[in-house]
Amino acid sequence: MQNLRQSFRRAAIGRSGTPSPFKAYLFMAKQQSNQSRLHVPEPPFRPGDTPDYSHIAVPTDHTPPRPDPLCDDYETAEHALKLIRVMRFNGETAGDWVPGLEPEVKRKMLRDMMLTRAMDDRMFAMQRQGKMSFYMKSRGEEAVSVGHAEALRDTDMVFPTYRQQAILISRGASMLEMMNQCLSNSGDPLQGKNIPVLYSFRKHGFFSISGNLGTQLIQAVGWAMAEAYKNEDGIASTFTGEGATAEGDFHYALNFASTYRAPCIINVVNNQWAISSFQGIAMGEGESFAARGTGYGLATLRVDGNDALAVYAATKWAAERARQGGGATVIEHFTYRAEGHSTSDDPSKYRPKDEAEVWPFGDPVERLKTHLVHIGEWDDERHAAYEKEAKLFVRETYKKAEALGTVETGPQVDDFTMFEQVYADPPELLLEQREMFRKELG
Ligand SMILES: Cc1ncc(C[n+]2csc(CCOP(=O)(O)OP(=O)(O)O)c2C)c(N)n1
């Protein structure tokens, strides 16, 4: 099976370094001429296999060129099949997309990624100690959120998934409030109405995260359409994992975004895995996820998601296009989910343990650090010092949150708060239920 998978992989390399379904079909047809021709995508590696990503081409020529942000959508069709990169692995930058950023902005991006990672590590450990019911880390994908947030205005509205906590960090949200939400304690701004990590921060333009995958995509397009209708210049930016692009909502969103030229950015974070199903199950054996936008007449970019500067540059381009009336852009962020899907997941059951280490695009924190060191704006001592500072800040903030209660110890919010904060005008039925509840409790 291992050999069959590896030869399948070699036979099925598409133009963009991702497998091509047509070649895959021919390969399977040849191998299994006497069997069913139904093709069920299989990941290249399973537990026990030695992962080898040499089939993924790492572009070194630092193309494609940066077109005018108001170009025709078809001029970006090729961009959906390539990979925008800015930083080389040795820290140099190259190509048309190098953003002219001040070193302090780059240092902020690095610090935001490190702080997010420190918070994720602490919260994961606290979940394991029973202090909260659930947690989701974003390790390996921090550059997607941080690079993106830095390129937007703070007033632009984000419709995220559960893996963009670094956007809140970048926008200066209170870590204490974030932790209170995860602990569902007496300081939880959502009063226990959402599961941990499904934040909602109106003051930071961060729309309530829904546990139902895909809903945020159409909401974002609707918000953007309303913004354009009112002649405001805000844009919406929404995120989905590559797995959830298989949902109808993704396609409705692209359809409406294209028809009404909605000022928005539709980000697909291709981290290779949904929970235990790999990206091929969401049609990832096609040329690219970004290319879905081509069929809908949208601009499309595909970017190295572990390169914070490339994410920044691609977002700036798409934001400029949206703000100037050019409509929506689909951006695929090509990255890797370095840890489990959530605290409820055990990835060693379905993929090799060391896959993250051999991921050919490296680690996003290390990549930006290498660049800053290369240009003389950072060094190992400062890195170690900030790592320590971030851990200390997270630990101190967690202590403050814990003092307001945990799932394990309480106190939790008053039960009656479940009837509040959802409706501006609560429907009659809800008011009746509240009365019944009050009587029952005496
Ligand atoms: C409509 C819906 N279907 C299924 C689920 C269960 N579920 C939660 S997360 C997840 C995987 C999503 O993978 P992907 O979209 O690739 O995002 P990632 O977690 O990798 O960031 C699934 C299947 C859900 N929450 N909602």
The ligand as an ORCA input file, in Angstrom:
! r2SCAN-3c Opt
* xyz 1 1
  C     -21.239     22.142      9.088
  C     -20.193     21.417      9.925
  N     -19.738     20.211      9.490
  C     -18.817     19.541     10.219
  C     -18.340     20.063     11.397
  C     -17.314     19.302     12.240
  N     -15.969     19.873     12.032
  C     -15.503     20.831     12.846
  S     -13.993     21.364     12.380
  C     -13.934     20.299     11.093
  C     -12.736     20.267     10.170
  C     -12.599     21.513      9.357
  O     -11.426     21.484      8.591
  P     -10.928     22.714      7.775
  O     -12.075     23.424      7.158
  O      -9.858     22.257      6.857
  O     -10.335     23.714      8.888
  P      -9.121     23.496      9.900
  O      -9.721     22.919     11.163
  O      -8.127     22.627      9.274
  O      -8.562     24.866     10.181
  C     -15.093     19.529     11.022
  C     -15.366     18.489     10.025
  C     -18.860     21.327     11.821
  N     -18.430     21.920     12.926
  N     -19.767     21.984     11.048
*
